[in-house]
Amino acid sequence: MVNENQHTCSASSSSKSDGGSSSGSESSKESSRCSTPVLDAERHERLREKMRRRQDSGDKWFSLEFFPPRTASGAVNLISRFDRMGAGGPLFIDVTWHPAGDPGSDKETSSMIIASTAVNYCGLETILHMTCCNQTKDEITGHLQKAKRLGLKNIMALRGDPAGEEWQEEVEGFNYAVDLVKHIRNEFDDYFDICVAGYPKGHPEAENYEADQRHLKEKVLAGADFIITQLFFRSETFLKFMKDCQAIGITCPIVPGIFPIQGYHSLRQLVRLSKLEVPQEIKDVIEPIKDNDAAIRNYGVELAVSMCRELLDSGMVHGLHFYTLNREVATIEVLKRLGMWKEDPRRPLPWAVSAHPKRRVEDVRPIFWSSRPKSYIYRTQEWDDFPNGRWGNSSSPAFGELKDYYLFYLKSKSPREELLKMWGEELTSEESVFEVFTCYITGEPNKNGHRVTCMPWNDDPLATETNLLKEQLEKVNRRGILTINSQPNINGKPSTDPIVGWGPSGGYVFQKAYLEFFTSSEIVTALLKALKKYETRVNYHIVNVKGQNITNAPELQPNAVTWGIFPGREIIQPTVVDPVSFLFWKDEAFALWIEQWAKLYEEESPSRMIIQYIHDNYYLVNLVDNDFPLENCLWQVVDDTFELLN
Amino acid sequence: MVNENQHTCSASSSSKSDGGSSSGSESSKESSRCSTPVLDAERHERLREKMRRRQDSGDKWFSLEFFPPRTASGAVNLISRFDRMGAGGPLFIDVTWHPAGDPGSDKETSSMIIASTAVNYCGLETILHMTCCNQTKDEITGHLQKAKRLGLKNIMALRGDPAGEEWQEEVEGFNYAVDLVKHIRNEFDDYFDICVAGYPKGHPEAENYEADQRHLKEKVLAGADFIITQLFFRSETFLKFMKDCQAIGITCPIVPGIFPIQGYHSLRQLVRLSKLEVPQEIKDVIEPIKDNDAAIRNYGVELAVSMCRELLDSGMVHGLHFYTLNREVATIEVLKRLGMWKEDPRRPLPWAVSAHPKRRVEDVRPIFWSSRPKSYIYRTQEWDDFPNGRWGNSSSPAFGELKDYYLFYLKSKSPREELLKMWGEELTSEESVFEVFTCYITGEPNKNGHRVTCMPWNDDPLATETNLLKEQLEKVNRRGILTINSQPNINGKPSTDPIVGWGPSGGYVFQKAYLEFFTSSEIVTALLKALKKYETRVNYHIVNVKGQNITNAPELQPNAVTWGIFPGREIIQPTVVDPVSFLFWKDEAFALWIEQWAKLYEEESPSRMIIQYIHDNYYLVNLVDNDFPLENCLWQVVDDTFELLN
């Protein structure tokens, strides 16, 4: 929104934004007993309701602006940046519209796909920017329909840059942002939350400041829900603007756009595009240090922090919008110094929720995908109903096929060379595979001195929770029990526990111990003997790539392995071991050996043949210890198995 | 079935009984994630499947035959006998068809209504007898349709007694039981399980034993699922009969009918009707003691026990069917001596399930009706869907009105005079009401020397579980906190715990502490002050008869107060405190003051006015302590309340 132009304006839309609360309660009415009791009210609210709730509670928030990347690998990086920056608890992010980059297309670098990935796969409340000039009504309607279909709920309505140097009105098209606001309200009623841009110094092309204020009011009257401002360099600029807006009857939220200066070059470019003037006192500091990036960034952080403090202290500002320029360091630093970066945001559920509206009530997932949540979302994207789907009246599980392991939001962050360093340039035996697994668990470097920070089944280092099991995991991986997923048993820890807690405070969370691993048929034979002693205490599913399936699970019932008890609510059981979806996971888990690991090596190479052998001959095993109040017996099961082998 | 006549016969129906298993699995397919994970397989099976399962597992079973009562008070007594004898764990009961008693009518004494009550309100698998002679096809179809509508799933198909002295075939009508079997299969396909009668000595009207055997085989071939025999006096009689049946290819289950001799008169009458001959050795014992009822009964028990032992020891008998003559003592004595009476049958859920097929998947109820389960079933009988109903997609709770507090299956077992003795011939103040509540809790006699064994809200003495809270309950009732429902908190006791356990073994059960009581507005004011200190730890609902409603429950969400964790299954949460259904319960709970208590007294009498005053001015309160792992704080809440009052 740095270079948005606009011409029209006037008045308040409080009635519009009030209208929203009803749609929030409608969605919770739809939910049946089976859906998540409203654990996290925000999950069921639209963006304008969330803003209002935060304003009412006095809970200050922040949001982050990104632009779409230019390359495919840029997209992979941006998605993992979303995940990292999402952890700090932004109220929303927004993705700019990049007219030159085919923004409404299905390319992985398009604004549409990046925004949709943020919503669906990163679980972020997301605003998609959209400009209207130089486009037909039908093109715009098409973009909006696509956005809706992809789960986007918020649009930043902008004019965009004119095609030529000089601005010319088009008779049949959209000329101003207000036209786009009206169009969205006409065609999509109240479906989208609409944001518009505000210019604290007045739009550069507006006749004057007062005319620009009137244009803004017109956008709000046309149905905009809130305003995000262009960047500015002094808090007074914003506060004056805000008072002027209020004076002419604009009552919707106005969010200041914050631009932490990150470098001499980017500042100059921005200033040129936005036609803003940098105050002399800032120029005076920057010019002498213009070649010292670190010094400029430090200064930019200082400046942003003190301006943000003034804004927040004014009592007129409830949220801050950051122009990140797709960088992390400066923005996170500012937020941390303001105390607004949530180091340990409370999890509403033990897994990362998607922000697609139809998944708002999703409250249960199989444990298998816990390290591959994006793959799970991908494979269930066609489900009509959550939390139903596989567990609902429809008896068909209908998991989507996962054929393309290279979708950018599923792709490993590490390039091939790095993976080879971690997983071995050359494998000589099954034991060298055991060694890779063991190094991943221990965090120790492998024999070539490289740390194994990811695995085909886990793109991130070991979870804090799994760390609790580290010692035992190391022991068993060394001996060929190649673990890919596990959780300890938990017998009623407070829901606020920093490691295993989730859900609202005042509750208690529970887990059954879980262990999932690949292992050889020789070990499986011994394991089955060992399991006889445990009868119903331990449930197991043992399956090979051909689908041979050995289990003692009663019928095809799921086994709840994570649940929580909360004040005034029904029981939540967000994670299950489900025998049916295990068979779908099995296909994916076995395929990852080949797709992510074997294919790093030449065909017919010994390394590749070793992985292929494991793929063809090993079993995938999961074990649940049902006696969660007792000491986890799964390690004993494994010990008994090894004893039988000796 | 004592006096059934029959004429036709021949062959095996194993294919028929095999066909049944598919319908069982169909019904479990219907159930969604939200329904009870199959905790108790038998709950989902039809009778013939249950028999097969018991036969396969070697678990011997028994069943009980009753006839419909002659009077309304007889119906009340029979229903409470069903509850008591149901506790011993019969596989099913059956109710005879009483042609003279308008058996298909809606009278509370009709065979149809008694059988339907056993299914719906007592949760008993039930066979309804039905005779076919002297009735038109349409009448019979009407009876069968009604039986199906009422939730009956099993029919004992009989001929019945001819109208005149001599048997005459009717050209257009049904002449033999086999006609009825065929008719049921024609009109209702496989919906009903069908039982037919077998005659170990041959039917008295059959040409000979062999002809009778052929008639029996014909009934089985026509679609009968199993056979229950006429009574007999020697085990050899049955064993020979069984071998003869097998020899001509009858392979369905054959259940021996056991008649424990209970008195000289009843034996003579039975012998006359069934045209059986009593063996000389039995006559020799009975004649000399014919005036000594106790002696005859003891002898009858001895005789039955030894005959049953012989039958069971033969290895050919898997279940025993008892002709109870609507009496308890002798049959229970025989069953106890055989070790077949289950003193402590495992509860599949913490509340008594109904056996209506549409309630097979019911897995959650509000706690409010826990002492009035029949009323809950009555008020939800129109629900189409379980476990949904109030908790399902339908947002309307749709509880039926409870206008008639005198429905025989809801009626107190105690007559008016007895209630007056317990609850006071004359009340002088609110305190005399407190006294009644206190005596009910303590079990001590009231000041007139009568024990208070029931209350309008509890037709039975205090539950064993509630006994755990006795001391505190006594204290608070004395001071005007008039408790009507409560449960202690439980933090993970084994599911096999004899007092609070339920569900399959190997699980853990949990409860949040619950307390429900009537109390004055003065106490409510203090209580609300006291509750401030407990914030979200304690959820409360406080309501008066006019519907004034004070609560801190988040929105209208139910609070789970009983749940269980089992091996290989999803979480079960069978009991909730539901804010919406509480308002329906409130109407019933307040009305019981008037309907069951005030109306014992003359209009305008001081006693009646005291109860009316309480009804009009007291509040109904429920409290939940959400912190189930800690010591129950509800007693502290009440203590704090009293302290504020002092």
Interface residues (C-beta under 8 A of the other chain):
Chain A: S28 K29 E30 S32 R33 C34 P37 V38 V364 P387 N388 W391 G392 N393 S395 N491 G492 G506 G507 Y508 F510 T536 R537 N539 N552 A553 P554 E555 Q557 P558 N559 A560 W563 I565 F566 P567 G568 R569 E570 I571 Q573 V576 V624 N626 D627 F628 P629
Chain B: S28 K29 S32 R33 C34 P37 V38 V364 P387 N388 W391 G392 N393 S395 N491 G492 G506 G507 Y508 F510 T536 R537 N539 N552 A553 P554 E555 Q557 P558 N559 A560 W563 I565 F566 P567 G568 R569 E570 I571 Q573 V576 V624 N626 D627 F628 P629
